[in-house]
Amino acid sequence: MVSDLAKGDWEDLRAEGLAPTLEDFDRLNQLALRLEDGAETTPANHPRIGWAGDVPFHEPTACALMWLQDYASHVKCDAETRQMFFYFACAHATDPSVFNGLEAPKDIEKAVKKWLRSLPCTEREMARACHYAAWGFDDAVPAISERRMEYLLRTGRSAAMENLVRLERVMAQAAASTGMSYIDLLSQTPSRLNAMVVAAQVEAGATVSRDTAKCQTDYSATLREIKMRLEKERAEKEERSDG
């Protein structure tokens, strides 16, 4: 599906004498479709599940994300081991009890190694399944807007910390909107938690625009980032030609 917004901006870049790539267009198109389609509007939508053979890997839930940030991220290990922590979190995302007490580095490594030995699938199959579960086919990464960058620098928060704060906020909103218990909320994905809040706000007659505004900001920041890169590439090419 092609967004008219992305198509128009891509053509405008070319009209300015710039040379956007197909990858640039794909990135803009995915972000534009998010803006045009909007976020989930009902908590009845099911989270994604990626399969590695007959082993399910779930879209990260609140408990999985909190465990990764609060405990797994503090284990001193190589990148490959850290990736296995992410696979483990996806595999057990819908069962908060699995993460109970799994806090010490040695306990985390022991549990993950034991789990890996029980799997009938390859690492490549796990990577593919978890990539789909976490990001789906829409994996375009938006650029960081100037306002967001200023906020992160001002508060001293990392992007991961900011995401955790946002997750805790939406959990509190979902609890107030739905009356669900904390344990039940932990097994929900951030998108479904947000959908529950949005659904409750719509039912109450409130105007919802935060998600749309974020999608617009993501798209605008990404378009600006691409344009600045292309202008720099053109300038460097002209400089080489003059030399």
DAQUI-V207763 format. One record per helix or strand of 3 or more residues. SS is the DSSP state (H for helix, E for strand). FROM is the first residue (numbers start at 1). LEN is the number of residues. If there is no record, write none. Layout:
BEGIN
ss=SS from=FROM len=LEN
ss=SS from=FROM len=LEN
END
This chain:
BEGIN
ss=H from=4 len=12
ss=H from=22 len=16
ss=E from=49 len=4
ss=E from=55 len=4
ss=H from=62 len=9
ss=H from=72 len=3
ss=H from=79 len=13
ss=H from=96 len=4
ss=H from=105 len=13
ss=H from=123 len=13
ss=H from=146 len=10
ss=H from=159 len=20
ss=H from=182 len=5
ss=H from=190 len=14
ss=H from=210 len=33
END
